[in-house]
Amino acid sequence: MAKKEKKRQNWKDKYRLSLTNDTTFEEVWRIKLTRYNAFLLISFLVFFIIGGTILLIAFTNLREFIPGYPDVNMRRNILVDAIRLDSLEKELDLRDKYFANLNAIISGNKPAEIYSLRDTTKNYKSISFRGTPEDSALRSQVEKESKYNLTLGPISTEGLTSLASLHFFPPVRGIVSGKFDPRTKHYGTDIVTRANSPVSASLDGTVIFTGWTMETGYVIEIQHSNNIVSVYKHNASLLKETGDLVRTGEAIAVVGGSGEKYTSGPHLHFEIWYKGSPLDPEEHIIF
């Protein structure tokens, strides 16, 4: 019992750690600690150092200096490769299903998978297409309101002797940021407008080209009567395909800023060509 009491007393005994000036013997700094307090202080310092190191490694870029830990670029490449691998697996699965169905059809068997876009929960046989009085009244109202609409009905081009007789529909409404200038090979007009606004056809015609180029982005060209061609560049997306017939004012594309050159934001580059020569769109259209 005496030994246990002595050990307990040793834990409570105070010790003094001091720093003394060797020349003047003046006590500069001192601290009094028991063995118990010293143990707690050392434990706190150890846990503080370990916790601080863990936080620095977890929330700072210092972890990239640990051998074997991937950096930002490596992790990005790993993520991109994982996405590409997943897409490749889907494509391979679709290809295998396609060849399996093709082989079954050639062999005279039923395809392994049949894709149906019909809603099987609906009874299409019960649908009635008979007209109603309300439908007739609505048709009469729409026909009356659209009697003089430029977008309805064919436009007769007989008797047109000059371009001044044509009514060009504005493809977009906005502010002209770039004017027609053949000297700099700028054969059209740039109109700044809101992004994702619809681009309308200036005249009735047929789409003769749809595509994408590095310089001008998504492009659509329309052949009109009287040897007129209109060109629409830097679109965000196209709504028509080559060979489609379009009417005056019909939406054919969406305004964007595609293309790596000659673009600094959402706008439309619009050109008018007559018999192979460019025309100034501002002389024929008010934007």
HULINCOR-V236257 format. One record per residue. N is the residue number from 1. RES is the residue in three letters. PHI is phi in degrees with one decimal (999 if undefined). OMEGA is omega in degrees with one decimal (NA if undefined). Layout:
n = [N:N]
res = [RES:RES]
phi = [PHI:PHI]
omega = [OMEGA:OMEGA]
This chain:
n = [1:2:3:4:5:6:7:8:9:10:11:12:13:14:15:16:17:18:19:20:21:22:23:24:25:26:27:28:29:30:31:32:33:34:35:36:37:38:39:40:41:42:43:44:45:46:47:48:49:50:51:52:53:54:55:56:57:58:59:60:61:62:63:64:65:66:67:68:69:70:71:72:73:74:75:76:77:78:79:80:81:82:83:84:85:86:87:88:89:90:91:92:93:94:95:96:97:98:99:100:101:102:103:104:105:106:107:108:109:110:111:112:113:114:115:116:117:118:119:120:121:122:123:124:125:126:127:128:129:130:131:132:133:134:135:136:137:138:139:140:141:142:143:144:145:146:147:148:149:150:151:152:153:154:155:156:157:158:159:160:161:162:163:164:165:166:167:168:169:170:171:172:173:174:175:176:177:178:179:180:181:182:183:184:185:186:187:188:189:190:191:192:193:194:195:196:197:198:199:200:201:202:203:204:205:206:207:208:209:210:211:212:213:214:215:216:217:218:219:220:221:222:223:224:225:226:227:228:229:230:231:232:233:234:235:236:237:238:239:240:241:242:243:244:245:246:247:248:249:250:251:252:253:254:255:256:257:258:259:260:261:262:263:264:265:266:267:268:269:270:271:272:273:274:275:276:277:278:279:280:281:282:283:284:285:286:287]
res = [MET:ALA:LYS:LYS:GLU:LYS:LYS:ARG:GLN:ASN:TRP:LYS:ASP:LYS:TYR:ARG:LEU:SER:LEU:THR:ASN:ASP:THR:THR:PHE:GLU:GLU:VAL:TRP:ARG:ILE:LYS:LEU:THR:ARG:TYR:ASN:ALA:PHE:LEU:LEU:ILE:SER:PHE:LEU:VAL:PHE:PHE:ILE:ILE:GLY:GLY:THR:ILE:LEU:LEU:ILE:ALA:PHE:THR:ASN:LEU:ARG:GLU:PHE:ILE:PRO:GLY:TYR:PRO:ASP:VAL:ASN:MET:ARG:ARG:ASN:ILE:LEU:VAL:ASP:ALA:ILE:ARG:LEU:ASP:SER:LEU:GLU:LYS:GLU:LEU:ASP:LEU:ARG:ASP:LYS:TYR:PHE:ALA:ASN:LEU:ASN:ALA:ILE:ILE:SER:GLY:ASN:LYS:PRO:ALA:GLU:ILE:TYR:SER:LEU:ARG:ASP:THR:THR:LYS:ASN:TYR:LYS:SER:ILE:SER:PHE:ARG:GLY:THR:PRO:GLU:ASP:SER:ALA:LEU:ARG:SER:GLN:VAL:GLU:LYS:GLU:SER:LYS:TYR:ASN:LEU:THR:LEU:GLY:PRO:ILE:SER:THR:GLU:GLY:LEU:THR:SER:LEU:ALA:SER:LEU:HIS:PHE:PHE:PRO:PRO:VAL:ARG:GLY:ILE:VAL:SER:GLY:LYS:PHE:ASP:PRO:ARG:THR:LYS:HIS:TYR:GLY:THR:ASP:ILE:VAL:THR:ARG:ALA:ASN:SER:PRO:VAL:SER:ALA:SER:LEU:ASP:GLY:THR:VAL:ILE:PHE:THR:GLY:TRP:THR:MET:GLU:THR:GLY:TYR:VAL:ILE:GLU:ILE:GLN:HIS:SER:ASN:ASN:ILE:VAL:SER:VAL:TYR:LYS:HIS:ASN:ALA:SER:LEU:LEU:LYS:GLU:THR:GLY:ASP:LEU:VAL:ARG:THR:GLY:GLU:ALA:ILE:ALA:VAL:VAL:GLY:GLY:SER:GLY:GLU:LYS:TYR:THR:SER:GLY:PRO:HIS:LEU:HIS:PHE:GLU:ILE:TRP:TYR:LYS:GLY:SER:PRO:LEU:ASP:PRO:GLU:GLU:HIS:ILE:ILE:PHE]
phi = [999:-65.9:-66.2:-62.7:-62.0:-67.7:-65.4:-60.8:-66.9:-64.6:-66.9:-93.3:-64.2:-93.1:-124.6:-116.1:-112.5:-135.8:-114.2:-124.5:-67.0:-69.5:-88.2:-97.9:58.4:-84.6:-76.7:-85.4:-150.3:-152.5:-148.3:-111.4:-141.0:-91.3:-63.2:-65.6:-65.8:-65.0:-63.2:-64.0:-64.7:-65.2:-63.3:-62.6:-64.0:-64.0:-66.1:-64.9:-66.1:-65.0:-64.1:-63.0:-65.2:-63.7:-64.9:-63.3:-71.1:-78.4:-115.8:-129.0:-80.4:-65.3:-63.4:-70.6:-84.9:-75.0:-59.4:91.6:-86.8:-71.9:-85.4:-63.6:-64.3:-64.8:-66.9:-64.0:-65.1:-63.5:-65.2:-63.4:-63.3:-65.6:-65.4:-64.5:-64.0:-65.0:-64.4:-64.9:-63.4:-65.4:-63.5:-64.8:-65.2:-63.9:-64.2:-63.7:-66.5:-63.3:-66.5:-65.7:-65.9:-63.7:-64.3:-67.3:-66.6:-64.1:-79.4:83.3:-100.4:-78.1:-58.5:-65.4:-135.5:-117.0:-92.4:-123.8:-93.4:-79.5:-83.0:-72.2:-82.9:-97.8:-101.7:-73.6:-71.3:-87.3:-75.7:-110.5:-105.2:-71.1:-72.1:-121.2:-57.3:-64.6:-65.5:-63.8:-64.9:-66.3:-62.0:-63.5:-65.9:-65.1:-65.1:-69.7:-70.3:-99.7:-62.6:-110.8:-77.9:-69.4:-85.6:-112.6:80.2:-72.4:-102.0:-75.3:-101.0:-72.7:90.0:-77.3:-105.1:-153.9:-67.9:-65.2:-81.2:-87.7:-107.6:-84.3:-83.8:-62.8:-64.2:-146.8:-110.8:-178.5:-109.8:-74.7:-105.7:-143.7:-92.4:-66.9:-149.6:-63.1:-65.8:-100.3:60.6:-101.8:-91.9:-151.7:-122.7:-95.9:-118.9:-85.6:-150.8:-68.7:-65.4:68.6:-77.2:-73.5:-102.2:-103.8:-72.5:-77.4:-148.5:-63.6:175.5:-124.6:-70.9:-107.3:-156.4:-139.9:-178.0:-134.6:-126.5:-65.0:-84.4:-113.7:68.6:-77.4:-126.2:-136.5:-123.4:-125.7:-92.3:-110.3:-69.6:62.1:59.5:-108.4:-127.8:-111.2:-125.8:-128.8:-121.6:64.6:-79.6:-77.3:-160.5:-110.8:-103.8:-124.8:-121.5:-59.4:99.7:-72.8:-90.6:-124.2:-110.6:-60.1:84.7:-77.3:-67.3:-121.5:-160.0:-124.1:-63.6:-154.5:-142.0:-70.6:102.6:-88.8:-121.8:60.4:-144.9:-134.6:162.2:-64.8:-163.1:-119.8:-99.2:-116.9:-127.0:-126.5:-118.9:-125.4:54.1:84.5:-116.2:-76.4:-118.4:-79.5:-59.8:-69.1:-81.3:-124.1:-135.0:-102.1:-87.4]
omega = [-179.0:179.3:178.7:177.9:179.8:178.4:177.4:-179.7:178.6:177.7:-179.2:178.9:-179.5:176.9:-177.9:175.6:-174.6:174.2:-174.3:175.9:-174.5:-178.4:-176.2:-176.8:177.5:179.8:-176.5:-176.7:179.1:177.6:179.9:-178.6:168.4:178.2:179.6:179.0:178.3:177.4:178.6:-179.0:179.6:179.3:178.7:179.7:179.5:179.7:178.3:179.7:-180.0:179.5:178.0:178.0:178.6:179.6:178.6:-179.6:-174.7:-171.0:176.8:-180.0:179.2:-180.0:180.0:178.5:177.0:-179.0:178.8:179.4:-177.0:176.6:-175.2:-178.9:-179.9:179.6:177.5:179.1:177.8:179.3:179.4:178.9:178.4:178.4:179.3:178.8:178.3:177.8:179.3:177.9:178.4:179.1:178.1:178.1:177.6:179.1:179.6:178.4:179.7:179.9:177.9:177.6:-179.9:178.4:179.1:-179.7:179.0:-179.5:-179.5:179.5:178.4:179.4:-178.3:179.6:177.8:-179.2:179.7:-179.9:-179.8:176.6:-175.3:-180.0:-178.9:175.6:-174.4:-178.5:-178.0:-178.9:-179.7:-179.3:178.9:-178.6:178.6:176.7:179.0:179.3:178.9:179.7:178.9:178.4:-179.9:-179.6:-180.0:179.4:179.9:-179.6:-176.5:-176.0:-177.7:178.2:-177.7:-175.1:-178.7:176.0:179.1:178.1:-179.9:-179.3:179.9:178.1:177.3:-176.7:-178.3:178.7:179.6:179.7:-178.6:175.7:178.9:177.4:179.8:179.4:175.7:173.7:-179.3:-177.6:178.9:179.9:179.0:-175.2:177.6:-177.7:-179.1:-177.3:178.3:-178.9:174.1:-170.0:179.7:-179.1:177.0:179.9:178.1:179.1:-178.1:177.4:178.5:173.6:-180.0:174.0:-175.0:176.1:-177.5:178.8:171.2:178.0:-178.7:178.1:-178.4:179.3:168.9:-178.7:-178.0:175.1:-177.8:-175.0:-171.6:176.6:-179.9:-174.5:173.9:-179.3:-177.3:175.4:179.0:175.9:178.1:176.1:178.9:176.8:175.4:-175.3:-178.1:-173.3:177.2:178.8:175.4:177.0:-178.7:-178.9:-178.6:177.8:-180.0:-178.9:179.9:173.5:-179.0:178.1:180.0:179.1:-179.4:179.5:-178.7:-178.0:179.2:-177.2:177.8:178.2:-176.8:-177.7:-177.2:-178.1:174.2:177.6:178.2:-180.0:-179.3:176.6:178.2:171.4:-172.7:179.9:173.3:179.2:179.8:-178.5:176.1:179.8:-178.7:176.8:176.2:-177.5:-177.5:177.3:-176.9:-176.6:172.7:-176.0:NA]
